[in-house]
Amino acid sequence: MFESVGFGVGSEQIRVFVSYDREHDGDLHDRLVEQASNSTSGFEISARSRARVPTDLWDEGLRREIREADEVIIICGEHTDCSESVGTELRIAREEERPYFLLWGRRELMCTKPATAKRAEGMFSWTWEILQSQIFTIQRAAQSNERWAALRRAKATPSGSPPSRPSATPSQPRFSEAR
């Protein structure tokens, strides 16, 4: 199993699963590992793409690693559209409702999105500033969505019926009269 990389302060590190084409883009993964090891990065690589073994145990392990990550970074290279494993990892990230973003891996070359990517999804340029901004922006959005979901659950009544509203009594004026 791949060990976490990142040496930030405390346990506030954002855990990232890194999806990439193992056959063509190992150098891009290594570049991200190096950036994550920066003590001020704020994120750690908790897991990464691994060689595909078509078994239920492999699928379950991959799903668990993606579910346990706070978010997923998909590094896009020249051949990402042909990588079955990257497409599978993106599909699982969606199924597990993990936030993710696509990162343009090679500035000088035409990079492709995974075959399972949505047409409207764009790739972000890979600079240190953009990388950190995307990681923290996605994390804040995910936390906000979790808070809203918790509020909705808390407001739900056990019977599933909508909460009752207090009825107005005839003795209570609906508005104050001007005198």
N, C-alpha and C positions, 0 to 999 in steps of 0.2 A: 504494500500500500504506500502511496505517496505521502510523505510527511509534510506538515504545514510549513510554509515559508513566510517569514515576516517577523519583525522584531519591534513592533510598535509598543506603545505604553499600555499596560493593563490588558484586560480582556475585551477592550472596545474595538478590536480589529474586526473589520468586515471580512467574513469568510467567502472566498470566491472559488467557484468551480470554473476551470479554464477548458474550453472546448477548442480544439484545433486539429488540423489535418496532420496526423502523426507521420505520414509518409513524406510530406513535402515541407512542413512548417515547424519542425522541431526547434529551429533557431529562433523563431518568433516566440515560442513558449519560453525558451531560455531567457530571452530579452525581458519578458514579463516577470519571470521569476526574479531576475536581477532588480527590476524596479520595485517589486514587492518587498525585497529585502532591505530597502531603504527604511531607516528607523522612523521616518516621518510619513511613510506611505499611507498608513491607516487601514491597509488591507493585507490579508494573507491568502495564499493559495492553499485551500483546504483539500482540493482534489483536482484531477485533470483527466483529459481523454486517456483512454488506455486501449490496448489492442483488443479488437472485437473478437469475442469467443461466443458463438451463437448458442448459448445455454440460458436456461431460466435463472440460474444462479448469477451469471454475469449481468443479466438484465436487472435483477433485483439489487445487486450491489451498486450498479451505476445509478439506478433510481434513488437509492438511499443516499449516495454521495451528493447528488444534485439537490435532493430534498433538504439535506443538512446544511447546504451552502446558503448564504444570505442572498447571493446573486450569481449570475453566470455571465462570463465574458466569452464571446465567440470570436476568436481571431480568424479573420478571413484572409486567405491567400489566393494565389492564382487558380488552384484546383479545388477549392472548398466546395464548389457546387457538385463535384464528383465524389466527395467523401461521404460514404454512407454513415459512418460513425458520428460525424458532426451533425448530419441531418437528424439522426436518432437522438443525440444529446439535446438538440434544440426542441424536438418534439416532446421529450420527457420534461424539459424545463417548463414548457407551456402546461403540460398536464399536471405538474406539481406546483404550478402557479409561482414559479421562481422568476423574479425580475431578471432581465438580461439585456445586453446590448451587443451590437456587432461592431467590431473594431477592424478598420482597414489596416492590414498587416504590412503591406509593402508599398511605400509611397511611389516608387518608380515604376511599378507594374500594375496591370489591371487585375484587381482582386474581385473574386466572385462570392456571392452569398451562398449559404447552404441551400440545397434544393427545397428544403422545407420552410425557408424564410418567406414571410409575407412580402408581396410585391412592394408595398408602401414602406417597408422597413429600410432605413438607410444605414450606411456604415459611417462611423465616426472616425475622423483622422486620428492617428496615434501620435499624440504629443503627450508629454507628462501632464501638462495642465488639463487637457481634454480628458485624459484617462481618469485623473483624480476627480474632476468635475462630474463625469458620468457616474463613477462609482458612488459618490456621495449623493448625487441628485436622485439616482434610482433608489438608493437605500432610504432616503427621506420620503420619497413617494410611497414606497412599500410600507414603511412604518405608518404613514398617514392612512393608507388603505386598511391596514390592520386595525388601527384605532376606530375607524368608521365602522368596520365590520363588528368590532366588539360592542360599540354603542348600539348598533342595530340589534344584536343578540340580546343585550341587556334590556332593551325596550320591548322586546317580544314577550308576549304573555304565554304562559305554559299551555293554555288551551288552543293557542293558535288564532284566537279571535282578536280583533283590534281592541286596544284599550278603550274603556268607556270614557266619555267626556262628561264633565259636570254639566248638569242642565241648569239653565237660567231660571230663576224664580221670578214670579211677577213683581215681587216687592223690590227687586234689584233693578235700578234703572240701567239701561244699556249705554247711556252717555249722560254726562252732566249737563244740566240746562244752564244757559247763561242768564244771569239776573241783573 
